[in-house]
């Protein structure tokens, strides 16, 4: 069964339809990359999946349980308690880190463990330090975000999401705020997570990375799914919109 299932998701801003009926699913341990030009609705789709944005149509399921069903003639929403349970299934890594600048690295990782999972301070600190060690950042535990490089900040953000032991981890352009040297550092960390059999949904402009790490790739443009399949199927697609988009990356992909 799919951990995540989205059916016919629709969303508009100021009367302009951004998502025009998007459907996708992600199974346990699967890596799904979402690619496409800027403005195609990729980040909005992730925000809806992680309950940060409300859809105007469609259905969202986690582990087979409906979080909302906004179809013709019916509008059903999960209860607050059911939504809180769903939130425990996923983690989200933002493109701009979203760390609290006035908290130490370890406190940034501990906070959701205390407030989402209701762990004690001692339990949260032990778990946070274990995950920071996994990310190669244990020696930075008592430092503040301002003293870290962009790559280190993103690794802290990944540690914060991982500490919750989610079934599925979302990445929204995890390298867009980084320079090329630090991009490789963060992509290497994400590659290492694939060995943990965790489902991942990754919005990215890193085409070589998407090709190498993904089980499936979904190409979005103008609020629609244009092409979907294995990396081989997507990158060899004869679909004109897909070929046009990939033309900008052919040197990197060859």
C-alpha positions as CSV (number, residue, x, y, z in Angstrom):
1,X,0.0,0.0,0.0
2,X,1.1,3.5,-0.7
3,X,2.3,5.6,2.3
4,X,1.2,8.8,0.4
5,X,-1.5,9.1,-2.2
6,X,-2.7,12.3,-3.8
7,X,-5.6,12.3,-6.2
8,X,-6.7,15.1,-8.6
9,X,-5.2,17.8,-6.4
10,X,-6.3,21.3,-7.4
11,X,-5.2,24.7,-6.2
12,X,-5.6,28.3,-7.4
13,X,-4.0,31.6,-6.3
14,X,-5.7,34.9,-7.2
15,X,-8.0,33.1,-9.7
16,X,-5.0,31.4,-11.5
17,X,-5.1,27.6,-11.3
18,X,-1.6,26.5,-10.1
19,X,-2.4,22.8,-9.8
20,X,-4.8,21.3,-12.4
21,X,-5.6,17.9,-11.1
22,X,-2.3,16.4,-9.9
23,X,-2.2,12.7,-8.8
24,X,0.8,10.9,-7.4
25,X,1.6,8.1,-5.0
26,X,4.7,6.9,-3.0
27,X,5.2,3.5,-1.6
28,X,7.3,2.4,1.4
29,X,11.0,2.8,0.7
30,X,10.4,4.4,-2.7
31,X,12.2,7.5,-3.9
32,X,10.1,9.8,-6.0
33,X,11.6,12.9,-7.6
34,X,9.5,15.8,-8.9
35,X,11.1,17.9,-11.6
36,X,10.0,20.7,-13.8
37,X,10.4,24.4,-14.6
38,X,10.0,27.0,-11.9
39,X,6.4,28.0,-11.4
40,X,5.0,24.6,-12.3
41,X,3.5,24.1,-8.9
42,X,6.0,21.6,-7.4
43,X,6.5,23.3,-4.1
44,X,2.8,24.1,-3.7
45,X,2.1,20.4,-4.2
46,X,4.5,19.5,-1.4
47,X,3.0,22.1,0.9
48,X,-0.4,20.5,0.4
49,X,1.0,17.1,1.0
50,X,2.5,18.3,4.3
51,X,-0.7,20.1,5.4
52,X,0.9,23.6,5.2
53,X,-1.5,24.6,2.4
54,X,-5.1,23.8,1.7
55,X,-6.2,22.2,-1.6
56,X,-9.4,23.3,-3.3
57,X,-10.1,19.9,-4.8
58,X,-8.9,16.4,-4.7
59,X,-8.0,13.8,-2.1
60,X,-5.0,13.1,0.2
61,X,-4.3,9.8,2.0
62,X,-1.6,8.7,4.4
63,X,-1.3,5.0,5.0
64,X,-4.7,4.5,3.4
65,X,-6.5,7.0,5.7
66,X,-8.2,10.0,4.1
67,X,-6.9,13.4,5.3
68,X,-9.2,15.2,3.1
69,X,-11.6,14.4,0.3
70,X,-12.8,17.4,-1.7
71,X,-14.6,15.9,-4.6
72,X,-17.7,16.9,-6.4
73,X,-20.6,16.9,-4.0
74,X,-18.6,16.1,-0.9
75,X,-16.1,17.9,1.3
76,X,-14.6,15.7,4.1
77,X,-11.8,16.6,6.4
78,X,-10.0,14.5,8.9
79,X,-10.3,15.5,12.6
80,X,-7.6,17.6,14.2
81,X,-6.5,14.4,16.0
82,X,-6.3,12.4,12.8
83,X,-4.3,15.2,11.1
84,X,-1.9,15.2,14.1
85,X,-1.4,11.4,13.7
86,X,-0.7,11.9,9.9
87,X,1.9,14.5,10.7
88,X,3.8,11.9,12.7
89,X,4.3,9.9,9.5
90,X,6.3,12.6,7.5
91,X,9.2,15.0,7.8
92,X,9.8,18.1,5.7
93,X,13.2,19.6,4.8
94,X,12.8,23.2,3.5
95,X,15.0,24.9,1.0
96,X,15.9,27.7,3.4
97,X,16.6,25.5,6.4
98,X,13.9,27.1,8.7
99,X,16.2,26.8,11.8
100,X,15.5,28.9,14.8
101,X,18.5,31.3,15.0
102,X,18.3,31.9,18.8
103,X,18.5,28.1,19.5
104,X,21.5,25.9,19.5
105,X,21.8,23.2,16.9
106,X,20.8,20.5,19.3
107,X,17.8,22.4,20.6
108,X,16.6,22.9,17.0
109,X,16.6,19.1,16.6
110,X,15.1,18.4,20.0
111,X,12.2,20.8,19.8
112,X,9.9,18.7,17.5
113,X,10.7,15.6,19.5
114,X,9.4,17.3,22.7
115,X,6.4,19.0,21.1
116,X,5.3,16.5,18.5
117,X,6.4,13.2,20.0
118,X,6.1,14.2,23.7
119,X,9.5,12.9,24.6
120,X,11.2,14.0,27.8
121,X,14.0,16.5,27.5
122,X,16.5,13.8,28.3
123,X,15.1,11.4,25.7
124,X,15.0,14.2,23.1
125,X,18.6,15.2,23.7
126,X,19.8,11.7,23.4
127,X,18.0,11.1,20.1
128,X,19.0,14.5,18.7
129,X,22.7,13.9,19.4
130,X,22.5,10.5,17.8
131,X,21.1,11.9,14.6
132,X,23.5,14.8,14.6
133,X,26.3,12.3,14.9
134,X,24.9,10.4,11.9
135,X,25.0,13.7,10.0
136,X,28.6,14.4,11.1
137,X,27.6,17.4,13.2
138,X,27.8,16.2,16.8
139,X,30.7,18.7,17.5
140,X,28.4,21.5,16.4
141,X,25.6,20.6,18.8
142,X,26.0,23.6,21.1
143,X,26.7,26.1,18.4
144,X,24.1,28.5,16.9
145,X,23.0,28.4,13.2
146,X,24.8,31.7,12.3
147,X,28.1,29.9,12.8
148,X,27.4,27.1,10.4
149,X,27.9,26.9,6.6
150,X,24.8,26.6,4.4
151,X,25.5,22.9,3.9
152,X,25.8,22.4,7.7
153,X,22.5,24.2,8.2
154,X,20.8,22.0,5.7
155,X,22.3,18.9,7.4
156,X,20.8,20.1,10.7
157,X,17.5,20.5,9.0
158,X,17.7,17.0,7.7
159,X,18.7,15.8,11.2
160,X,15.7,17.5,12.7
161,X,13.3,15.7,10.2
162,X,15.1,12.4,10.6
163,X,14.9,12.5,14.4
164,X,11.2,12.0,14.2
165,X,11.7,8.7,12.3
166,X,9.2,9.5,9.6
167,X,7.9,6.9,7.2
168,X,8.3,9.5,4.4
169,X,10.6,12.4,4.1
170,X,9.9,15.4,1.8
171,X,12.6,17.7,0.4
172,X,11.6,21.0,-1.2
173,X,14.6,22.1,-3.3
174,X,17.1,21.1,-0.6
175,X,20.1,22.6,-2.5
176,X,18.6,25.8,-4.0
177,X,20.0,28.0,-1.3
178,X,23.5,26.5,-1.5
179,X,26.5,27.2,-3.7
180,X,27.7,24.4,-6.0
181,X,30.5,23.2,-3.5
182,X,28.0,22.7,-0.7
183,X,25.3,21.2,-3.0
184,X,27.4,18.1,-3.4
185,X,27.7,17.8,0.4
186,X,23.9,17.8,1.0
187,X,23.1,15.5,-2.0
188,X,25.6,13.0,-0.6
189,X,23.7,13.0,2.7
190,X,20.4,12.5,0.9
191,X,21.9,9.6,-1.1
192,X,23.0,7.9,2.2
193,X,19.4,8.0,3.4
194,X,18.2,5.7,0.5
195,X,20.0,2.9,2.3
196,X,17.7,3.3,5.2
197,X,14.7,2.2,3.1
198,X,12.8,5.5,3.9
199,X,10.3,6.8,1.4
200,X,11.4,10.2,0.0
201,X,9.7,12.7,-2.2
202,X,12.2,15.2,-3.6
203,X,11.5,18.4,-5.5
204,X,14.8,19.2,-7.2
205,X,16.5,20.9,-10.1
206,X,19.5,18.6,-9.8
207,X,18.8,16.4,-12.8
208,X,21.8,14.1,-12.5
209,X,21.0,13.5,-8.9
210,X,17.3,12.9,-9.7
211,X,18.3,10.4,-12.4
212,X,20.7,8.5,-10.1
213,X,18.7,8.3,-6.8
214,X,15.0,8.0,-8.0
215,X,12.9,4.9,-8.4
216,X,10.4,7.1,-10.2
217,X,10.4,10.6,-11.6
218,X,7.4,12.9,-12.1
219,X,7.7,15.8,-14.5
220,X,5.4,18.7,-13.9
221,X,4.8,21.8,-16.1
222,X,2.1,24.4,-16.0
223,X,0.4,22.7,-13.1
224,X,0.0,19.3,-14.7
225,X,1.9,16.0,-14.8
226,X,3.4,15.8,-18.3
227,X,5.5,12.7,-17.9
228,X,6.0,10.0,-15.2
229,X,8.0,6.8,-15.0
230,X,11.4,5.3,-14.2
231,X,14.4,7.6,-14.7
232,X,15.2,5.8,-17.9
233,X,11.6,6.3,-19.2
234,X,11.4,10.0,-18.3
235,X,14.9,11.0,-19.5
236,X,14.4,9.2,-22.8
237,X,10.9,10.5,-23.3
238,X,9.9,11.8,-26.7
239,X,7.3,14.1,-25.2
240,X,8.0,17.5,-26.6
241,X,7.6,19.5,-23.3
242,X,9.9,17.1,-21.6
243,X,12.5,17.2,-24.3
244,X,12.5,21.0,-24.3
245,X,13.0,21.1,-20.5
246,X,15.8,18.5,-20.5
247,X,17.6,20.3,-23.4
248,X,19.0,22.7,-20.7
249,X,20.6,19.8,-18.9
250,X,21.9,17.6,-21.7
251,X,25.6,18.4,-20.9
252,X,25.1,17.4,-17.3
253,X,23.2,14.2,-18.2
254,X,25.5,12.9,-20.9
